[in-house]
Amino acid sequence: MPARNSGFVVVCDETGRIDDVLVDNLCATPTLSAGTHLSDLAVASDADKTRLLFEALRTEGSAFGWAITIDACHVPLGVNLNAVVTSSGVLVIGSPSDTEALEMLAEVVRINSELVTHVRGMHKAQQAGGATSDTPDELTHLSRLNNELVGLQRELARKNAELERSRRLVNSIIDIAPTIIYIFDLPSHSVVFASRGVQNILGYTQATGADAFRDLFESYLDEPSRRLRERTLLEIADAADDDLVEWDIRARAADGTWRILHTRETVFARLPDGRVSQIIGAAEDVTEQRAATERLRELALEDQLTGLNNKRGFEFLATVALERAARADEPSGVLFTDLDGFKAVNDELGHAAGDEVLRIFADTLRRCARRSDIIARIGGDEFVVLMTEGAQTGLAALVERLRTELSGSVGPAGRPLVASVGTALGTAAGLDDLHRLVAEADEAMYADKTARRSSDPR
């Protein structure tokens, strides 16, 4: 048996290729190294199982207790794989299984039982005959059994020491992992084990009143998360062993801030009657990721060049405004405008100059429009303004302000800023009505453009 087999910890990509070896106390052929695939460790019959583990991780996010057999310096060795998807990659913890130790313990019990039976038999024979019935063969057999027992006991002690090192290693890795690993007990409705992630992520220690995360689902969650927790417990109580339940919770940290934890849970233990008794879970802090997602959502509604709404943002905001105007039985107004000669600016001065013209014009629209108006750049040099309050008189006033602002305005290379403008006024209760008003304002804008070209002798 190899001398080093207390386990390993590696970080892999989503396919199982090893990116970083954090701990290597595994005497394996081939050895662990960055760039190799974890399935290379497994014996041929288990290589597919390792690949299936990573396929499951891509959909489930975590996996516990996957048993494979590796070539440990030409000796088969059972290994348990536990894996969790984190922001830095897939954290895989491998530890030798307890199977071999249990088999050795069973052998110790068997030989010890045989020894006891044999000694009792010899003792009965002595009592019956009044003299010793020991023979050389019996003594040899007894000595052999005793030697086997002593050897197995020594090997079992060594194996137990290895397993204890493996457990300490796994516990250490669980404590430094960027997640909270926990076990939730359904009968007591409490967390009975939690990793140090509670302190690393939420800042709670026993000194601050959190006893190993036990009160999380009672004291630290906001009310919606507590209600969601009760629903997930009902769901996982009927789950199969390989089912995974995922949910987001808002937990209050020790400093009073709220953190968003993405939690994955699966069945860990069952009662003799088959009911789920314990759940194992991994909670990852996704507060920053969720904030970034929200920011991306905001960016999806915003034109990055001008900072105005884009077409999607315009329609999103307009939906609410139009419903409010319809309830008040007020007409809505749309202004549609584009820049005359914009293509020539791009062609002659370059796209950087064109972008500068668009930014200047966007700022002009902001100054002219009211705070309640919705302004958007909906494509190229086309801009639109929706007015839902006082549109009957406000629309004409907006056009006048815009023309006044543009009079004498210049862009790059001293080029004047000139815009064609069209408007439409009418009842609009939804997006279909809005599209109709925008189309009418677009037609009016082209009529304005045509009229000014006709009056320009150039």
C-alpha positions as CSV (number, residue, x, y, z in Angstrom):
1,M,0.0,0.0,0.0
2,P,1.4,3.5,-0.9
3,A,2.6,5.5,2.1
4,R,0.8,8.8,1.0
5,N,-2.9,8.5,0.4
6,S,-4.5,11.1,2.6
7,G,-6.2,12.9,-0.3
8,F,-5.9,15.8,-2.7
9,V,-7.5,19.2,-3.5
10,V,-7.5,20.6,-7.0
11,V,-9.2,23.4,-9.0
12,C,-10.4,22.3,-12.4
13,D,-12.2,24.0,-15.3
14,E,-15.7,22.8,-16.2
15,T,-14.4,19.9,-18.3
16,G,-12.3,18.4,-15.5
17,R,-8.9,19.7,-16.7
18,I,-6.8,20.5,-13.7
19,D,-5.8,24.2,-13.5
20,D,-4.2,24.3,-10.0
21,V,-3.1,21.7,-7.5
22,L,-3.7,23.0,-4.0
23,V,-2.9,19.8,-2.0
24,D,-1.5,16.6,-3.3
25,N,-1.1,13.8,-0.7
26,L,-2.1,11.1,-3.1
27,C,0.3,8.6,-4.4
28,A,-1.3,8.1,-7.8
29,T,-0.2,7.0,-11.3
30,P,-0.3,9.4,-13.2
31,T,0.4,12.0,-10.6
32,L,-1.7,15.1,-10.2
33,S,-0.4,18.1,-12.3
34,A,-1.9,21.2,-13.9
35,G,-3.0,20.6,-17.5
36,T,-4.0,16.9,-17.0
37,H,-7.5,15.7,-16.8
38,L,-9.0,14.4,-13.6
39,S,-10.4,11.4,-15.5
40,D,-6.7,10.3,-16.3
41,L,-6.4,9.3,-12.6
42,A,-9.3,6.8,-12.8
43,V,-8.9,3.2,-13.8
44,A,-10.2,2.6,-17.3
45,S,-13.6,1.3,-16.1
46,D,-14.2,4.6,-14.1
47,A,-12.9,7.2,-16.6
48,D,-16.4,7.7,-18.0
49,K,-17.8,8.1,-14.5
50,T,-15.4,11.0,-13.9
51,R,-16.5,12.7,-17.1
52,L,-20.1,12.2,-16.1
53,L,-19.4,14.0,-12.8
54,F,-18.4,17.2,-14.6
55,E,-21.3,17.0,-16.9
56,A,-23.6,16.8,-13.8
57,L,-21.7,19.8,-12.3
58,R,-22.5,22.0,-15.3
59,T,-26.2,21.6,-14.5
60,E,-26.2,21.0,-10.8
61,G,-23.3,23.1,-9.5
62,S,-22.2,20.6,-6.8
63,A,-21.7,16.9,-6.3
64,F,-20.9,14.8,-3.2
65,G,-19.7,11.3,-2.7
66,W,-18.9,10.2,-6.2
67,A,-16.8,7.0,-5.8
68,I,-14.1,6.1,-8.3
69,T,-11.1,3.8,-8.3
70,I,-7.7,5.1,-9.1
71,D,-4.3,3.5,-9.8
72,A,-2.4,4.3,-6.6
73,C,1.1,3.3,-7.7
74,H,-0.2,0.1,-9.3
75,V,-2.6,-0.7,-6.4
76,P,-6.3,0.0,-6.8
77,L,-7.6,2.6,-4.4
78,G,-11.1,3.7,-3.8
79,V,-11.5,7.5,-3.8
80,N,-14.5,9.7,-2.9
81,L,-14.9,12.9,-5.0
82,N,-16.7,15.9,-3.6
83,A,-17.0,19.0,-6.0
84,V,-18.4,22.5,-5.8
85,V,-18.6,25.0,-8.6
86,T,-17.1,28.4,-7.4
87,S,-16.3,31.7,-9.1
88,S,-12.7,30.6,-9.5
89,G,-13.4,27.2,-11.0
90,V,-14.5,23.7,-9.8
91,L,-13.1,22.9,-6.4
92,V,-12.6,19.1,-6.2
93,I,-11.7,17.3,-2.9
94,G,-10.7,13.7,-3.2
95,S,-10.2,11.4,-0.2
96,P,-9.7,7.6,0.1
97,S,-12.9,5.9,0.8
98,D,-13.5,4.1,4.1
99,T,-14.4,0.8,2.3
100,E,-10.9,-0.7,2.7
101,A,-10.8,0.1,6.4
102,L,-14.2,-1.4,7.0
103,E,-13.2,-4.6,5.1
104,M,-10.1,-4.9,7.3
105,L,-12.1,-4.3,10.5
106,A,-14.5,-7.1,9.4
107,E,-11.4,-9.4,8.9
108,V,-10.1,-8.5,12.4
109,V,-13.5,-9.5,13.8
110,R,-13.5,-12.7,11.9
111,I,-10.0,-13.8,12.9
112,N,-10.6,-12.8,16.5
113,S,-13.8,-14.8,16.6
114,E,-11.9,-17.8,15.1
115,L,-9.2,-17.4,17.8
116,V,-11.8,-17.4,20.6
117,T,-13.6,-20.4,19.2
118,H,-10.3,-22.3,18.9
119,V,-9.1,-21.5,22.4
120,R,-12.5,-22.5,23.8
121,G,-12.3,-25.8,22.0
122,M,-8.9,-26.5,23.4
123,H,-10.1,-25.6,26.9
124,K,-13.0,-28.0,26.6
125,A,-10.8,-30.7,25.4
126,Q,-8.4,-30.2,28.3
127,Q,-11.3,-30.4,30.8
128,A,-12.7,-33.5,29.2
129,G,-9.4,-35.4,29.1
130,G,-7.9,-34.0,32.2
131,A,-4.7,-33.2,30.3
132,T,-3.6,-30.9,27.5
133,S,-4.8,-31.8,24.0
134,D,-2.5,-29.3,22.4
135,T,-0.8,-30.7,19.3
136,P,2.0,-29.1,17.2
137,D,-0.5,-28.5,14.4
138,E,-3.0,-26.8,16.7
139,L,-0.3,-24.6,18.2
140,T,1.0,-23.6,14.8
141,H,-2.6,-22.8,13.7
142,L,-3.1,-20.7,16.8
143,S,0.1,-18.9,16.4
144,R,-0.7,-18.1,12.7
145,L,-4.1,-16.7,13.6
146,N,-2.6,-14.6,16.4
147,N,0.1,-13.2,14.0
148,E,-2.5,-12.4,11.4
149,L,-4.6,-10.7,14.0
150,V,-1.7,-8.6,15.3
151,G,-0.7,-7.7,11.7
152,L,-4.3,-6.7,10.8
153,Q,-4.6,-4.6,13.9
154,R,-1.4,-2.7,13.1
155,E,-2.6,-2.2,9.5
156,L,-6.0,-1.1,10.7
157,A,-4.4,1.4,13.0
158,R,-2.3,2.8,10.1
159,K,-5.4,2.9,7.9
160,N,-7.4,4.7,10.6
161,A,-4.6,7.2,11.0
162,E,-4.6,7.8,7.2
163,L,-8.4,8.3,7.2
164,E,-8.1,10.7,10.1
165,R,-5.6,12.7,8.1
166,S,-8.0,12.6,5.2
167,R,-10.8,13.9,7.3
168,R,-8.7,16.7,8.7
169,L,-7.7,17.6,5.2
170,V,-11.2,17.7,3.9
171,N,-12.4,19.7,6.9
172,S,-9.6,22.2,6.3
173,I,-10.5,22.6,2.7
174,I,-14.2,23.0,3.5
175,D,-13.2,25.7,6.0
176,I,-11.2,27.7,3.4
177,A,-13.5,27.1,0.5
178,P,-15.2,30.3,-0.8
179,T,-18.7,28.9,0.1
180,I,-20.6,27.9,3.2
181,I,-21.0,24.1,3.4
182,Y,-23.7,23.1,5.8
183,I,-25.9,20.2,6.9
184,F,-29.5,21.0,7.8
185,D,-31.4,18.6,10.1
186,L,-35.1,18.4,9.4
187,P,-36.3,16.9,12.7
188,S,-34.6,19.7,14.7
189,H,-35.2,22.3,12.0
190,S,-31.6,23.6,12.4
191,V,-28.2,23.6,10.9
192,V,-26.1,20.9,12.6
193,F,-22.8,21.5,10.8
194,A,-21.4,24.5,8.9
195,S,-18.0,25.5,7.6
196,R,-16.0,28.5,8.4
197,G,-17.5,30.3,5.4
198,V,-20.1,31.6,7.9
199,Q,-17.3,33.7,9.4
200,N,-15.6,34.5,6.1
201,I,-18.7,35.5,4.2
202,L,-21.1,36.8,6.8
203,G,-18.7,37.8,9.5
204,Y,-20.4,35.8,12.3
205,T,-18.4,34.1,15.0
206,Q,-19.5,32.6,18.3
207,A,-18.5,35.9,19.9
208,T,-21.0,37.7,17.8
209,G,-23.8,35.3,18.6
210,A,-23.7,32.9,15.7
211,D,-23.1,29.3,16.8
212,A,-21.8,27.7,13.6
213,F,-24.5,29.1,11.4
214,R,-27.2,27.2,13.3
215,D,-29.6,30.2,13.5
216,L,-29.2,31.2,9.8
217,F,-32.6,30.1,8.6
218,E,-34.4,31.4,11.7
219,S,-32.7,34.7,12.6
220,Y,-30.6,36.0,9.7
221,L,-32.9,35.8,6.7
222,D,-35.3,38.5,5.6
223,E,-39.0,37.6,5.6
224,P,-39.4,36.6,1.9
225,S,-36.3,34.3,2.2
226,R,-37.8,32.6,5.3
227,R,-41.1,31.9,3.4
228,L,-39.1,30.6,0.4
229,R,-37.1,28.4,2.8
230,E,-40.3,26.7,4.0
231,R,-41.3,26.0,0.4
232,T,-37.9,24.5,-0.5
233,L,-38.1,22.2,2.6
234,L,-41.4,20.8,1.3
235,E,-39.8,20.3,-2.1
236,I,-36.7,18.5,-1.0
237,A,-38.6,16.3,1.5
238,D,-40.1,14.6,-1.6
239,A,-36.8,14.7,-3.6
240,A,-34.8,11.7,-4.9
241,D,-31.2,11.3,-3.7
242,D,-29.7,12.9,-6.8
243,D,-32.2,15.8,-7.1
244,L,-30.8,19.3,-6.6
245,V,-32.8,22.3,-5.2
246,E,-31.4,25.8,-5.9
247,W,-32.6,29.1,-4.4
248,D,-31.4,32.6,-3.5
249,I,-31.7,34.0,0.0
250,R,-31.0,37.4,1.5
251,A,-29.0,37.0,4.8
252,R,-28.0,39.8,7.2
253,A,-24.3,39.9,7.8
254,A,-22.7,40.8,11.1
255,D,-22.0,44.4,9.9
256,G,-25.7,44.9,9.2
257,T,-25.4,44.7,5.4
258,W,-27.5,42.2,3.4
259,R,-25.8,39.5,1.3
260,I,-27.3,37.4,-1.4
261,L,-26.5,33.7,-1.1
262,H,-27.1,31.3,-3.9
263,T,-27.8,27.9,-2.3
264,R,-27.7,24.4,-3.7
265,E,-29.1,21.6,-1.6
266,T,-29.5,17.8,-2.0
267,V,-30.5,14.8,0.2
268,F,-27.7,13.9,2.7
269,A,-29.4,11.2,5.0
270,R,-32.7,9.4,5.4
271,L,-34.5,7.8,8.3
272,P,-35.0,4.0,8.3
273,D,-38.5,4.5,6.8
274,G,-37.0,6.4,3.9
275,R,-38.0,9.9,4.8
276,V,-35.3,12.7,4.4
277,S,-33.7,13.5,7.7
278,Q,-30.8,15.7,6.6
279,I,-29.9,18.0,3.7
280,I,-26.4,19.0,2.6
281,G,-26.0,22.4,1.0
282,A,-23.5,24.8,-0.4
283,A,-24.2,28.6,-0.2
284,E,-22.1,30.9,-2.3
285,D,-22.0,34.7,-1.9
286,V,-23.3,36.2,-5.2
287,T,-24.0,39.7,-4.0
288,E,-21.5,41.3,-6.4
289,Q,-22.6,39.1,-9.3
290,R,-26.3,40.0,-8.8
291,A,-25.4,43.7,-8.7
292,A,-23.4,43.3,-11.9
293,T,-26.3,41.5,-13.5
294,E,-28.6,44.3,-12.5
295,R,-26.2,46.8,-13.9
296,L,-26.1,44.9,-17.2
297,R,-29.9,45.0,-17.2
298,E,-29.7,48.7,-16.8
299,L,-27.1,49.0,-19.6
300,A,-29.4,46.9,-21.8
301,L,-32.0,49.8,-21.5
302,E,-29.4,52.6,-22.0
303,D,-27.6,53.9,-25.1
304,Q,-24.0,53.8,-24.2
305,L,-22.9,56.6,-26.4
306,T,-25.3,59.3,-25.3
307,G,-26.5,58.0,-21.9
308,L,-30.1,58.4,-23.1
309,N,-32.6,55.5,-23.2
310,N,-32.2,53.1,-26.1
311,K,-35.3,51.8,-28.0
312,R,-35.9,49.0,-25.4
313,G,-35.5,51.4,-22.5
314,F,-37.8,53.9,-24.2
315,E,-40.6,51.3,-24.6
316,F,-40.1,50.0,-21.1
317,L,-40.6,53.4,-19.5
318,A,-43.2,54.5,-22.0
319,T,-45.5,51.5,-21.1
320,V,-46.0,52.8,-17.5
321,A,-46.3,56.5,-18.6
322,L,-48.9,55.7,-21.3
323,E,-51.1,53.7,-18.9
324,R,-51.0,56.6,-16.5
325,A,-52.0,59.1,-19.2
326,A,-54.8,56.9,-20.5
327,R,-56.3,56.6,-17.0
328,A,-56.2,60.5,-16.7
329,D,-57.7,60.7,-20.2
330,E,-54.9,62.9,-21.4
331,P,-53.4,62.8,-24.9
332,S,-49.7,61.9,-25.4
333,G,-47.3,63.6,-27.8
334,V,-44.3,62.3,-29.6
335,L,-41.4,64.3,-31.1
336,F,-39.2,62.6,-33.7
337,T,-36.0,64.2,-34.9
338,D,-32.8,63.4,-36.8
339,L,-29.7,65.3,-37.8
340,D,-29.4,66.7,-41.3
341,G,-26.1,66.0,-43.0
342,F,-25.0,63.5,-40.4
343,K,-23.7,61.0,-42.9
344,A,-21.4,63.6,-44.4
345,V,-19.9,64.3,-41.0
346,N,-19.0,60.6,-40.6
347,D,-17.7,60.4,-44.2
348,E,-15.6,63.5,-44.1
349,L,-14.5,63.9,-40.5
350,G,-14.7,60.3,-39.3
351,H,-16.9,58.4,-36.9
352,A,-15.3,60.0,-33.8
353,A,-16.6,63.3,-35.0
354,G,-20.0,61.7,-35.7
355,D,-20.1,60.4,-32.1
356,E,-19.3,63.8,-30.8
357,V,-22.2,65.3,-32.8
358,L,-24.6,62.7,-31.4
359,R,-23.5,63.5,-27.8
360,I,-23.9,67.3,-28.3
361,F,-27.4,66.8,-29.8
362,A,-28.4,64.4,-26.9
363,D,-27.3,67.1,-24.4
364,T,-29.4,69.7,-26.3
365,L,-32.5,67.4,-26.1
366,R,-32.0,67.0,-22.4
367,R,-31.9,70.8,-21.9
368,C,-35.0,71.3,-23.9
369,A,-37.1,68.5,-22.6
370,R,-38.9,68.5,-19.2
371,R,-37.9,66.2,-16.4
372,S,-41.1,64.1,-16.9
373,D,-40.4,63.6,-20.7
374,I,-38.9,60.3,-21.9
375,I,-36.0,60.8,-24.3
376,A,-34.3,58.1,-26.3
377,R,-31.9,57.5,-29.1
378,I,-33.6,54.7,-31.1
379,G,-31.0,54.3,-33.9
380,G,-28.3,56.1,-35.8
381,D,-29.0,59.8,-35.6
382,E,-32.7,59.3,-34.8
383,F,-34.1,60.5,-31.5
384,V,-37.6,60.5,-30.0
385,V,-39.3,62.2,-27.0
386,L,-42.5,61.1,-25.4
387,M,-44.6,63.6,-23.6
388,T,-47.5,62.4,-21.5
389,E,-48.2,65.5,-19.3
390,G,-49.6,68.6,-20.8
391,A,-48.7,67.3,-24.3
392,Q,-51.4,69.4,-26.1
393,T,-49.5,72.7,-25.5
394,G,-46.1,71.3,-24.3
395,L,-45.3,69.6,-27.6
396,A,-45.2,72.8,-29.6
397,A,-43.2,74.5,-26.9
398,L,-40.6,71.7,-26.9
399,V,-40.1,72.1,-30.7
400,E,-39.6,75.9,-30.2
401,R,-37.0,75.4,-27.5
402,L,-35.2,72.8,-29.6
403,R,-35.0,75.1,-32.7
404,T,-33.8,78.0,-30.5
405,E,-31.1,75.9,-28.9
406,L,-29.9,74.6,-32.3
407,S,-29.8,78.1,-33.8
408,G,-26.1,79.0,-34.0
409,S,-25.0,75.7,-32.4
410,V,-21.9,74.1,-34.0
411,G,-20.2,70.7,-33.8
412,P,-16.8,69.4,-34.8
413,A,-14.9,71.5,-37.4
414,G,-17.4,74.4,-36.9
415,R,-20.2,72.6,-38.7
416,P,-23.7,73.8,-37.7
417,L,-26.1,71.5,-36.0
418,V,-29.3,71.2,-38.0
419,A,-32.2,68.9,-37.2
420,S,-35.5,67.9,-38.9
421,V,-38.4,67.7,-36.5
422,G,-41.8,66.1,-36.6
423,T,-44.5,65.7,-34.0
424,A,-47.7,63.6,-33.4
425,L,-50.4,64.0,-30.8
426,G,-53.1,61.5,-29.9
427,T,-54.5,59.0,-27.4
428,A,-52.1,56.1,-26.6
429,A,-52.8,53.4,-24.1
430,G,-50.0,50.9,-25.0
431,L,-47.1,50.1,-27.3
432,D,-49.2,49.7,-30.4
433,D,-50.6,53.2,-30.0
434,L,-47.1,54.5,-29.3
435,H,-45.7,52.9,-32.4
436,R,-48.5,54.6,-34.4
437,L,-47.6,58.0,-32.9
438,V,-43.9,57.5,-33.6
439,A,-44.7,56.6,-37.2
440,E,-46.8,59.7,-37.6
441,A,-44.1,61.9,-36.1
442,D,-41.5,60.2,-38.4
443,E,-43.6,61.1,-41.4
444,A,-44.0,64.7,-40.2
445,M,-40.2,64.9,-39.7
446,Y,-39.6,63.9,-43.3
447,A,-42.1,66.5,-44.5
448,D,-40.2,69.1,-42.5
449,K,-36.9,67.9,-44.0
450,T,-38.4,68.0,-47.6
451,A,-39.9,71.5,-47.0
452,R,-36.6,72.9,-45.8
453,R,-34.6,71.4,-48.7
454,S,-37.1,72.9,-51.2
455,S,-36.7,76.4,-49.6
456,D,-32.8,76.1,-49.6
457,P,-31.5,77.3,-52.9
458,R,-28.4,75.3,-52.5
